[in-house]
């Protein structure tokens, strides 16, 4: 039986695509991303939810600096196919993609950019995910996803300029590598601190300032303060609260049409603990859905 706070069957025009991908994560708890994704799926409307069968094999780097690249490419294809099928079946509904690691956002952003050429991307994450294979210490794609979105540095998974850097807004990041700071400057990315997000209008103002006419919102749950959520393999102190995050998303959606969204990064310590944080996560999903 779904827990209290589960998303209702009649709650908005949203389809849910659950992608338990773990291959992009650098964490020793990467496999727990599967438990997290399935725990979230259990509280989503069954008739509106599709859970992809993600291959379990790790995959190969194929001579690149991206670990498990072959598996990541395969999952990207599966997600893209699911989104194309959705366009045929229910084009009036938007899709909320749920991971898994942050790499699950790549195909949905590409899909949204094809439908809305004036797209802005909001990336809510404790880490900006702006490394490249040349700068990443881990080789994990989860730390390169936003760099791939803006079409730089990750040729095997790049979106090839579908989203310009000056239409990207990073929010809540508080752990930057030096190359990521350089990328923010080089590509004209807007970066909002946790303190800035405490103004519920700051996110919408930043997106509107890009000149975009539609927005895609990605949330990694590590953007939340560790006091708000325990199932986080990479906790960073002094994050946003659930109230601050959901208020910012609500104000943004009231002012800019949202054409897609994703949520990733739920990595409970064990399958038994996977339901512990669902109250907070479902509030964020409610804001996105």
N, C-alpha and C positions, 0 to 999 in steps of 0.2 A: 504493500500500500504506500502511495506517495506520502512523504512527510508534510507537515504543516508548512505552508509557504511555497509548495510546488506550483509550477506555472500551470494555469488552468487551460483547458481545451479551447476556450473562447477568447483567450487573451491576445488580441491583435492579429494582424495578417502576417504571421511569421512562420517560416519553416525552419526546422532545426536540423543541421547536418553535423553529426558527431564523428570526429576523426581522431581515433586514439593513437595518433602518431607519437612515437618516442625517439625516432632515429635522429632528430635534429638537436636533441638536448645534450649538453655537456655534463649533466649531473650523474652521480652514482645512483641516484634515485630515478633515473629516466623511465624505467619500466613502470614505476608507480603512476606515471602520467596516464597509463592505460586504466588503472583503477579509478583515477580521478574522473576521467572522461565518462566511464561507465556509470559512476555514481551520479554524476550530473544528469546523464541520459535517463536514469531511473525516475527523475522528478520532472521530466519534460512531458508534454502531451504526446501520448503514444502515436496518435493518428497523424501528427505533424512532424514526427521525428524519424530521421534515417540515420542509422549507425553504419558507417563504412567498415568493411572488413579489411583492416590495414594489415599488410604482410608483417609477419613477426621477424623475418630475417633482418640482420643489421645492414646488409648491403655493402658496397665497395666504394672506395674513393675514386676509382677510375683514373688514377694519375693526377688528380686535382688536389687542392688543399681543403676539400670539403669532405669530412668524414661521412660515410654511409650515403654517398651521393646517389648511387643507383636506386636505393630504396626510397629516398626523398623524391626523385624524379617519378618513380612509379606512383607514389601516393599523390603527388601533384596531378598526375593524369587522372587518377580515380576521382579526385575532388572536382576537377574541371568537367569530367563527364557527368557527374552528379548535378552540377550547377546547370549544365546545358539541358539536361533532362528536366530540371525544375522549370526552366524557361518555357518549355513546351507544355508542361502540366499546369503550372500556376504562375504565370508571368506577373500577376498583380501583387504577389507576395514577395517580401524580401527574405533573405536567408541569413540566419545567425549560425556561423560555423564555430564549433566547439572542439577544442583539443584536450589533450595532446600539447605538443610544444608549439612555439610561435610560428614555425614553418607552415602550419596549416592555414595561415592567412594569405599566403602568396597567390594561390589560384583564385580565391574569392576576390582579392583586390584586382587581379587582372580582369576577371569577369566584370566587376563593377566599373572599371575604367573603360572597357569596351562599350558598355551601356551608357556611361556618363563621361564624355571626354573632358569635361571641366571639373574632374573629381579632385577633392582634397582627401588626404589620409591623415587621420588622427591616430597616433601611436602612444597609448597609455601604458607605460612600462617603467619599472625601476631601472632598466638598462635600455639604452637606445637602439641596440641591435644594428649598429652601423659599421661593424668590422667587415673586412674582406678576407678572402683566403690568405692574402699576404700579411695581414695584420693580426689575425686571430691567433691567440695562444692555444686555443683548444681545438680548432678546426671544426667546431660544432656550428651547424647552419643556423641554429636558433639565434646566435649572436650576429648573424649576417643578413637577416631577413629584410630589414628596412633598407639596407644597402642594395639588395637585389630589387626591391620595389622601385627605387629611383633609377635602376638600370645601370648601376656602376659596380665594378669590382667582382661580380659573381656571374661570369658569362654563362655558366651551365644552367643557372636558374633565374636569369635576369628578366625583368619585364621590359627592357629595352626602351626606356623613356616614356612608358605609358603614364607615369605619374612624375611630374616635375618636383625637384627638391623644394622649390619655393611654395609648393602646395602641400607640404608635409608639416604637421604640427606634432612634436613630441611633448608629452605631458607626464610629469611626475618622475622623470628620470633623475637619479641621484647617484649613479655609479657609472661614470664615463671612463673609457680608455682614452689615452691621448689621441689616437687616430680617429676616434669617434668625435671628439671635440673638433678636430680639424675638419671632419666631414660636415658637421653642422655649419661651420663657417663657409666652407667651399661651396656647398650646395644651397645655401640660403634657407636652411631649415629653421623653422620657428621652434624654440624650446621654452616650455613653460615649467617653472619650478613647482614643487609641492605647495609652497606658499602662494604662488600665483593662482593655483587651482582652487584655493579657498575662497576666491571670488567666483561665484557660480557663473558669471557672465564672461569670464576671461577666455575660456575655451572657445565659445561661440564667436567672440570678438576676433580672436586670432584666426579662426577659419574664414570668417568673412573678409578679413584683411588680405587673404590670399587671392581673392577674386573668384573663388570656386563657387559653383552652383549646386554641388552635391557633395556628400561626405561619406566616407567609409570609416568606421570606428573599430579599432583593435584594442583590446584590453588584455594585458598579462596580469594575473592576479597578484604578482609580486609588487605591483604599483601600490597595493594597499599596505598600510602599516602592519607590521608583524603582530601587533596587538589585536588586529581585526581578523586575522586568518592564520591558522597554524600550518596548513598543508602547502608549504612553499619551500622548495629545495634551495632557493637563493634569497633568503630574507635580507632586506636592506632596511635599516631603521629610518624612522621619521617619514613614513609614507602618508598617503591620503587616507582618510576614513571612508567607509562605505557611503555615508551621507554626503560627504564632499564630492565623491566621484559620481554618484547617481544624480546629484543636483546639477553638476556640470554637464553631464550627458543629456539630462532633460532640457536644460536651457539651450544646448546646441541643437537638439532635434526640433525644438520649437522654432528655430530660426533658419535652419539649413536642412533640406531634405536628406535623409539618410538612405543610402541605397544598398547597404550591406554592413555586416559587423562580424566580429569574431571575438572569442574569449579563450584564453589558453593559460597553461602553466599550473593547473591544479595538480599537485603532487603529494597526496596524503602519505603519511609515514607508513601506513599499512592499509590493506583492503578493509580491515575492521574499523579503521579510523576515517574511512573515506566519507562518511556522512557528517562528520563533526563540523565542517565548515559550510555546509550547504545552505544554511540560512543566509549568510553573507553573500555567497556566490549567487543565489537565486535572486537576491535584491539587485545585483548588478545585471543579471540576465533580464530581469524585469525592465530595467531602464533601457536596455538595448532592444528588447522585443516589443 
